[in-house]
C-alpha cells in the first residue's frame, strides 16, 4: 500500500473519530422534541449518522482506488463491504428508529439491525410494560407482557428525560441509570 493511501485512510478514520466525540459532546444535554399535539419524540442524531455514511463512502472510495492501483481482490472486497455498510447506514434515518410517546404508551424500534429486519416499530401501552433493563450496549430495553420489546438506544438525545417520564407513568419499575 502506498503512503498516500495509508495517509488517506488514517485521515478519514481520525476525522470520523474526532467528529464522533464532538457530536457526542455537543448532544450530551439534548432534549426530546415535544410535538404540537403533546406527543414526545426522540430521533437518532441525523447529523452524526449522515457524517458516518459519508465517512464510510469515503473509505470505500480510498479502498477502491487502492484496488484500481493493483490492490487485488481483497481491496475490492473491502471497498464493496465498507461501501455497502455506509449505504445500509442510511436506513437508520427512517422513522422506524424514532421513539414516540403520548399518554397512551410508547412506540419505538423493537431491536437492533437494519430495516426491515431489526427495528420494526412496536407499540406498548404504559400498563403493558413489565420490566426495563440495560443491555450490553447500555441501551434500555422495555419489555411488554407478551415478550414484545422496545429498545431505547443509548445514542438518543434526551434519553434521561424519557426515563424520568417513564417513571412518572410507571413508578413501580426499577429504571437503572445509563
LOKOL-631279 format. One record per residue: x, y, z of N, C-alpha, C in turn. Coordinates in steps of 0.001 Angstrom, whole numbers, plus 500000, padded with zeros to 6 digits. Example, Ala and Ser with C-alpha at 12.3 -4.5 7.8 and 13.67 -1.06 7.14 Angstrom:
BEGIN
513190494310507800512300495500507800513200496700507800512850497750507080513670498940507140512900500030507870
END
This chain:
BEGIN
500865498825500000500000500000500000500907501233500000500619502160499114501449503366499014501156504329500168502080505238500466501916506146501607500703507064501497500351507484500303499212508394500147497913507684500524497777506423500142496582505662500512496515505469502027497644505147502643497671504992504098497316506296504804497841507397504323497537508702504915496054509017504739495508508734503557494087508984503298493206508172504241493516506882504395492741506038505309492842506554506740494050506897507165494242507409508517493501508700508763493524509618507779492823510895507937491311510706508024490763509841507182489318509608507215488921508994508558489679508010509029489357507381510315489516508363511470490579509176511450490779510166512515489665511209512503489257511644511314488164512610511206486859512020511734486584510759511401485371510110511898485395509997513424486535509630514000486638509503515456486504510864516132487190511879515597487125513215516191485741513815516136485086513704514995483746514259514879482720513470515688482946512182515878482065511401516745482122511929518165483321512176518654483468512721520009482827514107520099482982514919519066482393516259519067480868516173519076480273515306518244478813515137518215478299514670519568478980513692520179478534513185521480478599514280522547479650515087522522479787516164523490478712517225523254478467517560522005477504518597521655476073518207522026475752516932521902474389516469522149474221515826523527475153516058524428475086515414525750473890515879526554473397517082526307472250517602527049471045517825526134470973517052525050469878517225524096468542516885524750467510517563524310466163517355524822465315516662523766464335515884524194463413515312523211462538516409522597462018516126521437461121517061520749459717516841521289459028517927521640457621517837522037456805518378520867455989517515520280455192517870519113453984518709519526453387519459518576452242520322518911451058519579519539450876518309519204449750517559519770450068516949521133451240517264521705451593516804523038452418515536523075452617514903521930453435513688521908454910514059521998455693513156522550457139513338522607457803512519521524458987512950521099459684512287520004461184512387520220461866511269520035463323511250520011463754510549518727464772511117518087465331510543516865466802510245517086467314509347516254468756509163516240469378510445515694470586510805516119471198512058515665471546512001514181470731512641513382470860512541511929472177513096511401472645514199511980473905514777511522475059513811511698475113513160512841476186512212513105476081511013512175474873510519511955474705509358511089475038509689509635474638510867509170474991511257507802476500511408507660477128511925508693478579512034508671479219510649508550478702509660509288479234508309509190479003507716507804477856507973507220477590507482505865478644508031504914478883509347504984479893509956504114481285509411504418481585509190505696482889508638506067483102507244505509482090506389505624482231505035505089482320505043503562481589505937502925481690506020501464483060506551501056483628507475501837484990507954501549486004506829501738485838506034502794486725504878502973486595503902501811485379503694501333485173502805500189485873503360498948485818504690498769486493505299497615488009505128497713488568505308498901490015505128499079490406503678498828489636502752499377489927501337499146489720500956497679488732501574497040488517501327495615489674501818494772490221502989495137491387503481494390492593502579494617492698502000495824493766501041496091493586499801495217492356499350495037492086498180494205492445498463492752492176499687492286492492500060490910494001500116490705494725500526491743496184500627491649496872499271491713496119498209491860496711496882491890496586496195493222495642496617494043495453496010495357494833494628495294494226494293494171493671492957494004492297492777494613491899491506494701490567491131495167490293491525496613491238491385497551490918491787498936490556493271499058491231494122498312490923495557498368489562495835497749489229495139496664487901495301496051486808494845497006487026493704497644486032493177498589485869494125499769486976494644500298486902495582501420486171496850501007486446497359499806485757498563499326484260498308499193483894497143498664482473496819498499481777496689499852482413496021500805481795495826502129481635497153502849482677497985502845482610499281503525481569500178502851481528500174501517480539500982500795479117500528501071478884499225501083477548498707501384477143499025502814478092498959503759477780499309505141477396500784505237478113501641504516477766503063504516476385503315503954476045502634502864474710502797502284473633502212503195473922501079503842472944500475504744472697501360505957473701502126506354473551503027507494472515504115507210472279504405505928471231505368505569469857504923506060469660503619506186468361503098506626468026503513508050469031503841508865468763504241510246468150505629510331468055506331509229467444507654509225465943507590508984465404506387508845463972506231508609463198506399509914461902506684509833461092506859511047460966505616511922461339504444511420461241503226512238462162503290513451463147504153513428464075504282514552463683505411515495462575506076515230462087507120516133461448506488517360461550507181518489460882506767519714459856507842520033458567507468520038457490508426520297456663507944521478456087508900522208455226508555523326454142509590523492453064509162524121451960510049524500451351509479525776450157509941526127449552509464527377449121508002527302449020507424526097448612506025525950449772505038526087450936505418525579452067504490525606453226504994524777454062504068524387455294504391523671455409503482522448455911504048521351456182503276520143457636503527519775458345502432519473459752502567519150460287501315518487461581501322518176462181500182517485462230498950518383462005497800517769461922496560518538463274495909518752464299496387518120465600495750518293466671496486517538467761495801517345468893496351516613468862495819515199469589496443514321469689495958512964469108496943511989469261496594510749468804497467509685467449497007509190466668497948508727465329497641508253465381496676507093464399495884506888463196495746507685463334494698508780464515494150508963464690493009509857464679493400511326465506494352511734465766494523513149464924495518513890464507496596513281463951497688514066462509498018513719461706497030513496460313497338513181459662498003514403458805498983514188458190499691515314457218498805516096457230498970517410456354498237518314455690499251519235454402499042519524453683499904520453453437499141521747453774499769522871453473499224524189452731500289524983451606499912525588450940500852526496451770500936527769451569502005528526452339502166529761452070501003530723450833500536530778450491499432531675451058498098531204451290497974529913451776496719529346453262496481529641454007497521529947455439497387530203455640496671531534456344495540531490456556494755532703457941494941533302458922495247532471460273495409533012461099496297532099462192496770532661463161497555531907464544497144532395465439496927531454466816496589531841467797497219530859469046497289531256470116497835530423470832496661529778470972496716528441471663495626527750473161495903527674473870495050526980475333495162526931475812496402526180474957497020525377475320498237524650474889499499525396474436499351526652473976500424527520472682501062527028471942500356526214470614500804525810469604500217526783468528500944527012467462500447527879466456499677527033466028498545527524465079497695526801463809497597527630462698498081527071461388497965527711460765496666527226460302495844528142459704494562527773458242494561528167457394494100527247455966494020527479455541492640527943454258492501528241453725491235528758453890490076527780453722490333526504453793489255525516455193489088524926456195489627525605457573489471525144458018490499524120457091491354523717457492492400522776458371493401523509459280494024522774460200494942523432460472496171522577460892497215523260461303498458522614462690498790523136463589499112522217464949499470522596465073500986522597465502501533523728465769502967523855467284503101523707467717503387522482469145503408522167469889504419523029471108504074523349471952504937524157472279506241523434472207506262522147472596507427521355471482508477521245470257508141521688469162509109521639469490510323522493469280511518521938469369512721522746468100512848523567468210513086524856467029513194525708466613511891526343467468510887526303467133509571526851466824509650528354467581510447529091467350510541530535465991511168530845465597512135530046464291512753530252463185511731529982463357510916528945462370509873528662462280508888529833463425508506530406463410507570531528462711508178532740462871509483532966462149510146534050460647510147533769460281510376532511458878510331532128458304508927532330459090507926531980458668506549532188458378506290533667459224506824534530458994506667535973457730507380536437457385508487535785456152509173536186454916508348535811454988507613534691453871506750534309453900505421535049455092504917535324455253503606535959456268503672537095455888504229538244456831504336539356457228502982539954456498501916539605456812500588540126457992499941539427458395500465538257459519499882537515460838500364538098461825499491538075463160499851538528463959500272537306464099501586537103464826502116535946466250502392536389467177501640535823468581501835536155469167502933535293470184503593535800470820504688535061471569504131533875471766505010532898472531504588531730472754505699530773
END
